[in-house]
Amino acid sequence: MTALSSSVASERALFAIPDDVTYLNCASMSPQLRSVTAAGLVAVRSKASPWNLRASDWFVHAEPLRARFARVVGGDAECVAIVPSASYGLAVAAANVPVRAGQTLLVIDREFPSNVYTWHELARRTGARVRTVQRESGESWADAIVAALQDGDVALVALPVCHWTDGTLMGLERVGVAARAAGAALIVDASQAAGAHPIDVGVVQPDFLVSVGYKWLMGPYSLGYLYVAPKWHERGVPIEQTWMSRAGAEDFARLVDYSGEMRAGARRFDMGEFSQFTLLPMACAGVDQVLEWGVDRIARDVGAITAGIARDAAALGCTVADEKDRVRHMLGVQLRGGLPADLADRLTAARVFVSIRGDSIRVAPHLYNDERDVERFISVLGEAMRG
Ligand SMILES: Cc1ncc(COP(=O)(O)O)c(C=O)c1O
């Protein structure tokens, strides 16, 4: 069994995870940090006394959150909009990237549905077509995507950082170069990577990059982030016409002096009611903890856990993508003959929480996991395989 360093096991106390629970499913939803729960409780109580709110409170609290997310992805806070979901951020991209009839919109095989339906709807509206990039066995995602970018008139390529079922990497740096050479916009869904895998928007240069907040960014559900490259700010159209995105909205007495001027930077793309009085402080507390740990440390220490799982699963005869082809924080475990029919029941009975995604068991640990969690998962897997 794999030995993990003691630092890997030290963060469980920051969460309220019972001893008998083996939670290896951060890719579905992170458990809530105690600090996030505490911030949420204070925020919920504050609505009891709305007379304490100042006009500026509707706007200013989003600013530190923009700055925090910008630090996670190496960007500028001016480029960050507050959105409720990945699908919302993708809809903003779809409303802004110019697409002509006959052009191609690239997506990848078995992509998460929010990053597929968006482009089918855009194709329906514009007369473009969606092409799904498949990869041959042994081929990297980057090779397959770059080849597709060089084949035909591609308006945009919409990709994750890594595949949501097994963590295999898209090679965004290389894909970004090829997309720019092809004149295609690059739209990135970083929901399964931001907060656990190093991302640098300065290097990848996406046009739009979205992430949910409730997975690797340790935040509450329904508050996410949209990075928008500066070139889309001035001419960009939001998908809602909220009063809050207009310049001067802080002056409540003059709200009916309707304004055609938008707030600066990516703020024009903010969702309506972005002040989110309860969720914003929780999201800030979550990202604060991520920044305190550091994304590099998370990738390294969670990587030690997934490396152990990969070794032990391979010893049982399972297949796992090579470490160089996947992110370090999650992996897909596959069995040659398919997954045992009673695997899900056995895992539930043992209080081991992972996700079954297609033919992969997706295992997504974090710093609250330890050696014991790895042993419990591997032991249930081994028993299920022996039948
Ligand atoms: C890759 C990816 N993107 C997005 C989401 C969530 O999408 P949405 O915010 O549209 O519900 C998930 C949820 O599991 C996901 O895995």
The ligand as an SDF file (V2000), in Angstrom:
LIG
                    3D

 16 16  0  0  0  0  0  0  0  0999 V2000
  -16.6610   19.9840  -16.5160 C   0  0  0  0  0  0  0  0  0  0  0  0
  -17.8810   20.5130  -15.8380 C   0  0  0  0  0  0  0  0  0  0  0  0
  -18.3780   21.6920  -16.2200 N   0  0  0  0  0  0  0  0  0  0  0  0
  -19.4710   22.2140  -15.6510 C   0  0  0  0  0  0  0  0  0  0  0  0
  -20.1360   21.5530  -14.6310 C   0  0  0  0  0  0  0  0  0  0  0  0
  -21.3610   22.1660  -14.0540 C   0  0  0  0  0  0  0  0  0  0  0  0
  -22.0600   22.8770  -15.0490 O   0  0  0  0  0  0  0  0  0  0  0  0
  -23.2320   23.8710  -14.7260 P   0  0  0  0  0  0  0  0  0  0  0  0
  -22.6710   24.9420  -13.8690 O   0  0  0  0  0  0  0  0  0  0  0  0
  -23.6760   24.3490  -16.0600 O   0  0  0  0  0  0  0  0  0  0  0  0
  -24.2790   23.0980  -13.9850 O   0  0  0  0  0  0  0  0  0  0  0  0
  -19.6540   20.3180  -14.1980 C   0  0  0  0  0  0  0  0  0  0  0  0
  -20.3370   19.5640  -13.1370 C   0  0  0  0  0  0  0  0  0  0  0  0
  -20.0330   18.4550  -12.8050 O   0  0  0  0  0  0  0  0  0  0  0  0
  -18.4970   19.7770  -14.8380 C   0  0  0  0  0  0  0  0  0  0  0  0
  -17.9860   18.5930  -14.4640 O   0  0  0  0  0  0  0  0  0  0  0  0
  1  2  1  0
  2  3  1  0
  2 15  2  0
  3  4  2  0
  4  5  1  0
  5  6  1  0
  5 12  2  0
  6  7  1  0
  7  8  1  0
  8  9  2  0
  8 10  1  0
  8 11  1  0
 12 13  1  0
 12 15  1  0
 13 14  2  0
 15 16  1  0
M  END
$$$$
